[in-house]
Amino acid sequence: DFSKRIHANRSDELGQLAHSFNSLSTSLEKVEDKRREFLANVSHELRTPLSYMKGYAEAMEEGVIEQKKGLAIIQKESNRLERLVNDLLDLAQLEGDSYPIQREPIAFAQLISEVIESFELIVTQKDIRLVQNMDEESIIYGDRDRLEQVIRNLLDNAIRYTPANKQISIALTTDHGWSELIIADEGIGIPEKDLKAVKERFYRVNKARTRNSGGTGLGLAIVSQIINKHDGVFELYSKVGQGTSAKIRIKTI
Ligand code: ADP
C-alpha cells in the first residue's frame, strides 16, 4: 500500500525527509500502475485469440460453420497466440538479467541482407520496392540473434504499414565509430502524438487495424530493449501519409 503520505510542512531536515519519502511513494505507485496495466493487457491479448478459437470450435461442432473455414481461423489465431507468447517471453528475458546478450563480431551488412532475403516473397507479393544501400565494411560487436530480431521487427513493420507500389529503403553507413541503419518506408506514418508511445509494450496507433494486420504490439518494445542492451540508439521519425524512418545506431569495432 503506497497510499500513505507523511504530512510535514517544514523546511528542516524532517520536512525534506518527508518530501523524499512522498515522492518515492509516488514513483512506486507509478511502477505498480504500469505493472497492473501490463498484466491487464497481457490477459486481454491472450484471451482474444483464445475466445475466437473456442467460438469457432463450438460453431464447427454444432455444424453452423464449414469445417474448412473454422479450421483456417483456428489456425490463424493459434499462430497469433504463439507469436504473442514468444514475444512476451523475449521481453521478459530482455527485461530481466538472467539472459545476458552474447556478443560477437558481426558483419552487419551481411546480417541485414540475410533478413531481407527472408522477406523476399512477401515483398514481391505486396509489390513493394526494396532499395538497399549498404556499407559492407561495417563490423559491429553484438548479439547476432537479437540483432536479427531487431532488423526483422523493423522490416516487418515497414512492410506491414506500407501499401503496394511504394518503396522501402534500407541504408547502412559507418561514421566515427558508429554503424547506422535506417529503414525508411513510404507507408501510412505515425501521428506525432503517438510517436514516443509506440515503443511501449502493447501500444498501437489503431488497435483494430493492427490486430487485423497480425501484429502483437510488442515488436518495437523488443527493439528498444535489445538496442538498449547494446548501448545503442533507437529513434523513430514519421510523418502521417508520408512514411516512417526507423534509425538504429550501434558502435562498430
Ligand atoms: P505491432 O505488432 O502492432 O506492429 P509494434 O510494437 O511493432 O507492434 O508497433 C507498435 C505500433 O506502432 C503499431 O501498432 C503501429 O501502429 C505503429 N507502427 C510501427 N511501425 C510503423 C511503421 N513503419 N509505419 C506506421 N506505423 C508503424
Residues whose N, C-alpha, C, O or C-beta is under 5 A from the ligand:
A	BS01	ADP	N157 A158 Y161 G187 I188 G189 I190 V198 Y203 R204 V205 N206 T210 G215 T216 G217 L218 G219 L220 A221 T244
